[in-house]
């Protein structure tokens, strides 16, 4: 396994997520815990020297080595205790149940686990250090050890709670920003599609009234499917399929025989919950940039499949392809960027969006994300 910046970032995010997610090798999670212990030991050493009545200790190499070693020993034992506590609780709670809890409940539980890990590992570390802690005057008397144990317990718990609470607020702000971008994206798509469809209906009223009526009926079906679904926080793959079918029927009447489509969503995946409007921007891009500029048109295909614990959603076309010099409609890049940001916000580095060339021409847009569970 190659250790690159992306892997380190994912592993760090997993470690700061209270150990309830896994990214990268297990040993890397222990490296973060060791580095954390080294940092805490340095902080405690500086506190010990700052509170010492002997100013000469700052220039004494032996004092630095001895004090830092003792603090590192205790910090490493505490970091190991907290790490092991989270490993045990991860197995008992389970990642799926952990993610189903509210942010505040996760913060309380994670803080309680950190407190529990500190409660049993701190006395062990102090014992291994021989009760010779330089932070307090008594040099390890039972009273000072008890006081230091309580202080460290409160300190670790408080810092852990503040960190998780701050992270919860940041993630909530990011979610609100992602929802605002989704509303903006909906506002960009709906008027564009609305005006083009109504313009086509008007042009067909005199030339081909039956076709105009069929397009208007298909458009009403699309509006009925979209107005409820697009405003919801979650809908299912079946809802997305109905929305796409209504959307493609309208475009099919506009493009006539130049547009064909296939939607392959297995019945066992239809009830999977998903954020709304994941696939329509990709279908729209495939048609506008791949099939409409092509004289003979083509086929767009939508497919969903489960690969182990991954849900793969793909939108493919046999149009002009990625490297064709056809003019691009403004807004395509922003639509894809918004979609990538939504995936990042919902699943982090576990989700991805790629545009891949098809062997026979055209493009395949592929979304990969953790396969959600169907609620009973």
C-alpha positions in Angstrom: 0.0 0.0 0.0 1.4 3.4 -1.0 1.3 6.0 1.8 0.4 9.3 0.0 -1.1 12.6 1.1 -4.6 11.4 0.4 -4.2 8.2 2.5 -2.7 10.2 5.3 -5.6 12.7 5.2 -8.2 9.9 5.2 -6.5 8.1 8.0 -6.2 11.3 10.1 -9.9 12.1 9.5 -10.8 8.5 10.6 -8.6 8.8 13.8 -10.2 12.2 14.7 -13.7 10.6 14.1 -13.3 8.9 17.5 -12.1 5.6 15.8 -15.6 4.8 14.5 -14.5 4.8 10.9 -11.6 3.0 9.3 -9.3 4.3 6.5 -5.9 3.0 5.7 -3.8 0.5 7.6 -4.6 -0.2 11.3 -1.0 0.5 12.3 -1.3 4.1 10.9 -4.1 4.8 13.5 -1.7 3.8 16.2 1.0 6.1 14.8 -1.5 9.0 15.2 -2.1 8.0 18.8 1.7 7.8 19.5 2.3 11.2 17.9 -0.6 12.6 20.1 1.1 11.1 23.2 4.4 12.7 22.2 2.8 16.1 21.9 0.9 15.7 25.2 4.2 14.7 26.9 5.9 17.8 25.6 3.1 20.0 26.9 3.3 18.4 30.3 7.1 18.7 30.3 6.8 22.5 29.5 4.3 22.9 32.3 6.5 21.1 34.7 9.5 23.3 33.9 7.4 26.5 33.9 6.1 25.7 37.4 9.5 24.5 38.8 11.3 26.9 41.3 14.6 25.9 39.7 15.3 28.0 36.6 18.4 25.9 35.9 16.3 23.0 34.8 15.6 24.7 31.4 19.2 24.3 30.4 19.7 20.8 31.9 19.8 18.1 29.3 19.4 15.3 31.9 16.3 17.1 33.4 14.7 17.4 30.0 15.4 13.7 29.2 14.1 12.4 32.5 11.0 14.6 32.7 10.0 14.1 29.1 10.6 10.3 29.3 8.3 10.0 32.4 5.6 12.2 30.9 5.9 10.3 27.6 5.5 7.0 29.4 2.3 8.2 31.1 1.0 9.8 28.0 1.7 6.8 25.8 -0.1 4.5 28.4 -3.1 6.9 28.4 -3.2 7.2 24.6 -3.1 3.4 24.4 -5.9 3.1 26.9 -8.1 5.6 25.1 -7.3 3.9 21.7 -8.1 0.4 23.1 -11.3 1.7 24.7 -12.5 3.1 21.3 -11.5 -0.2 19.6 -13.6 -2.1 22.0 -16.6 0.2 21.8 -16.4 0.2 18.0 -17.0 -3.5 18.0 -19.8 -3.2 20.5 -21.6 -0.2 19.0 -20.8 -0.8 15.3 -20.2 2.0 12.7 -23.7 1.8 11.3 -25.3 2.4 14.7 -22.8 5.1 15.5 -23.6 7.0 12.3 -27.4 6.7 13.0 -27.0 8.7 16.2 -27.2 12.5 16.3 -24.0 14.6 16.4 -24.6 15.6 20.0 -25.2 12.0 21.1 -22.0 10.9 19.4 -20.1 13.7 21.1 -21.4 12.6 24.6 -20.6 8.9 24.0 -17.2 9.6 22.5 -16.3 11.9 25.5 -17.5 9.2 27.9 -15.3 6.6 26.2 -12.3 9.0 26.4 -13.0 9.5 30.1 -13.3 5.8 30.7 -10.0 5.1 28.8 -8.3 7.8 30.8 -9.7 6.6 34.1 -8.1 3.2 34.0 -5.0 4.0 32.0 -3.8 7.1 33.9 -3.2 5.2 37.2 -1.4 2.5 35.3 0.9 4.9 33.6 1.6 6.7 36.9 2.4 3.3 38.5 4.7 2.4 35.6 6.4 5.8 36.0 7.1 5.0 39.7 4.9 7.9 41.0 7.6 10.3 40.1 5.7 13.0 38.3 7.4 16.4 38.2 4.2 18.3 37.5 3.4 18.4 41.3 5.5 19.2 44.3 5.0 16.0 46.2 6.8 13.9 43.6 4.2 11.2 43.5 2.5 11.1 46.9 -0.9 9.3 46.9 -2.7 12.6 47.4 -0.9 14.3 44.5 -1.4 11.3 42.3 -5.1 11.3 43.0 -5.4 15.1 42.3 -3.4 14.7 39.1 -5.6 11.8 38.0 -8.8 13.9 38.5 -7.2 17.0 36.7 -6.1 14.9 33.7 -9.5 13.2 33.6 -11.3 16.5 33.5 -8.8 18.0 31.1 -9.0 15.2 28.6 -12.8 15.1 28.8 -13.2 18.8 28.4 -10.8 19.1 25.5 -12.3 16.1 23.8 -15.8 17.6 24.2 -14.8 21.0 22.9 -13.1 19.4 19.9 -16.2 17.3 19.0 -18.6 20.2 19.6 -16.6 22.5 17.4 -16.4 19.8 14.7 -20.1 19.2 15.0 -20.7 22.9 14.4 -18.4 23.0 11.4 -20.0 20.0 9.8 -23.5 21.4 10.4 -22.4 24.7 8.7 -21.0 22.6 5.8 -24.2 20.7 5.5 -26.2 23.9 5.4 -23.9 25.3 2.7 -24.3 22.0 0.7 -28.0 22.3 1.0 -27.9 25.9 -0.2 -25.8 24.8 -3.2 -28.3 22.1 -3.9 -31.2 24.6 -3.9 -29.1 26.8 -6.2 -28.4 23.9 -8.5 -32.2 23.0 -8.6 -32.9 26.6 -9.4 -30.5 26.4 -12.3 -31.8 23.2 -13.7 -35.6 23.7 -13.4 -35.9 27.1 -15.2 -33.6 25.9 -18.0 -35.7 22.7 -18.5 -39.0 24.6 -18.0 -38.4 27.3 -20.6 -37.0 24.9 -23.2 -40.0 22.5 -22.8 -42.6 25.2 -22.9 -41.0 26.7 -26.0 -41.2 23.3 -27.7 -44.8 23.0 -26.7 -45.6 26.4 -28.2 -43.8 25.5 -31.4 -45.8 22.3 -31.7 -49.2 23.6 -30.9 -49.9 24.5 -34.6 -47.6 22.1 -36.4 -48.3 18.9 -34.4 -51.1 19.4 -31.7 -51.1 15.7 -30.6 -47.4 15.7 -30.0 -47.6 19.0 -28.2 -50.3 17.5 -25.9 -48.1 14.4 -25.3 -45.1 16.6 -24.4 -47.2 18.7 -22.0 -48.6 15.6 -20.3 -45.1 14.2 -19.9 -43.9 17.5 -18.5 -46.7 17.5 -15.9 -45.7 14.0 -14.9 -42.1 15.3 -14.5 -43.2 18.2 -12.3 -45.4 16.0 -10.2 -42.4 13.7 -9.6 -39.9 16.4 -9.0 -41.6 19.0 -6.8 -42.0 16.6 -3.9 -38.8 14.6 -4.4 -36.4 17.4 -5.0 -37.4 19.2 -1.9 -37.0 16.2 0.3 -33.8 15.5 2.4 -33.8 11.9 1.3 -35.5 9.8 -1.3 -34.9 6.4 -2.8 -33.4 5.0 -6.0 -37.0 4.2 -7.1 -37.9 7.9 -6.7 -34.8 8.9 -8.7 -35.8 6.3 -11.4 -39.3 7.8 -11.7 -37.9 11.3 -11.9 -35.5 10.3 -14.6 -38.1 8.4 -16.6 -40.4 11.5 -16.6 -37.5 13.7 -17.5 -36.4 11.4 -20.4 -39.9 11.1 -21.7 -40.1 14.9 -22.2 -36.7 15.0 -23.9 -37.6 12.0 -26.0 -40.6 13.9 -27.4 -38.3 16.9 -28.1 -35.6 14.8 -29.8 -37.9 12.2 -31.2 -35.9 9.1 -32.5 -32.6 10.8 -31.8 -32.9 9.9 -28.1 -33.1 6.4 -26.6 -32.5 5.4 -23.0 -32.2 2.4 -20.8 -32.6 2.4 -17.0 -31.3 -0.7 -15.1 -32.0 -0.5 -11.4 -32.5 -3.9 -9.7 -35.5 -4.3 -7.6 -33.4 -5.2 -4.5 -31.7 -1.7 -4.7 -34.8 0.3 -5.4 -35.5 1.1 -1.8 -32.0 2.3 -1.0 -32.1 5.9 0.5 -30.2 8.6 -1.4 -30.0 12.3 -1.4 -32.1 13.8 -4.2 -30.9 14.9 -7.6 -27.8 12.7 -7.8 -28.3 11.4 -11.3 -30.3 14.0 -13.2 -27.4 16.4 -13.6 -25.4 13.6 -15.1 -28.2 12.5 -17.4 -28.7 16.2 -18.5 -24.9 16.5 -19.2 -24.9 13.3 -21.2 -27.8 14.5 -23.4 -26.8 18.1 -23.9 -23.1 17.6 -24.4 -22.9 14.1 -25.9 -26.1 13.3 -27.8 -27.8 16.6 -28.8 -24.8 17.8 -30.8 -24.6 14.4 -32.6 -26.6 14.3 -35.8 -28.0 10.8 -35.3 -28.4 11.2 -31.5 -27.8 8.1 -29.4 -28.6 6.2 -26.2 -28.1 7.2 -22.6 -28.0 4.4 -20.0 -28.5 4.6 -16.3 -27.4 1.7 -14.1 -27.2 0.8 -10.4 -25.3 -2.1 -9.0 -23.9 -3.3 -5.7 -20.3 -4.3 -5.5 -19.7 -5.7 -2.1 -20.2 -2.7 0.3 -20.1 -0.2 -2.6 -23.1 1.2 -4.6 -22.1 2.1 -8.1 -24.3 4.5 -10.0 -23.4 5.1 -13.7 -24.8 7.3 -16.5 -23.3 6.4 -19.9 -23.9 7.7 -23.4 -22.6 6.9 -26.9 -22.3 10.5 -27.9 -19.4 12.7 -29.0 -17.1 11.8 -26.1 -14.9 13.8 -23.8 -12.4 15.1 -26.4 -14.8 16.3 -29.0 -14.4 20.0 -29.7 -18.2 20.7 -29.5 -19.1 23.8 -27.5 -20.0 23.2 -23.9 -23.1 24.7 -22.3 -22.1 27.1 -19.4 -22.7 25.6 -16.0 -21.6 22.0 -16.7 -18.4 22.3 -14.6 -20.3 24.0 -11.7 -23.0 21.3 -11.7 -20.3 18.5 -11.5 -18.4 20.4 -8.9 -21.6 20.9 -6.8 -22.3 17.1 -7.1 -18.7 16.3 -6.0 -19.1 18.6 -3.0 -22.4 17.0 -2.1 -20.8 13.5 -2.2 -17.8 14.8 -0.1 -20.1 16.3 2.4 -22.3 13.2 2.8 -19.6 10.4 2.6 -16.2 12.1 2.7 -13.5 10.2 0.8 -15.6 7.1 0.7 -17.5 8.5 -2.3 -16.3 9.6 -5.7 -17.4 10.9 -9.1 -15.5 10.1 -12.2 -15.9 10.8 -15.9 -14.6 7.9 -18.0 -14.3 7.5 -21.7 -16.4 4.6 -23.1 -14.5 2.1 -25.3 -17.0 2.6 -28.2 -17.2 6.4 -27.8 -19.1 8.5 -25.5 -18.7 9.1 -21.7 -19.6 7.2 -18.6 -20.1 9.2 -15.4 -19.7 6.9 -12.4 -20.6 7.6 -8.8 -19.2 5.2 -6.1 -20.4 5.5 -2.5 -20.9 3.3 0.5 -24.0 1.1 0.0 -26.6 2.4 2.4 -28.8 -0.1 4.3 -32.5 -0.3 3.7 -34.5 0.7 6.8 -37.1 -1.9 7.8 
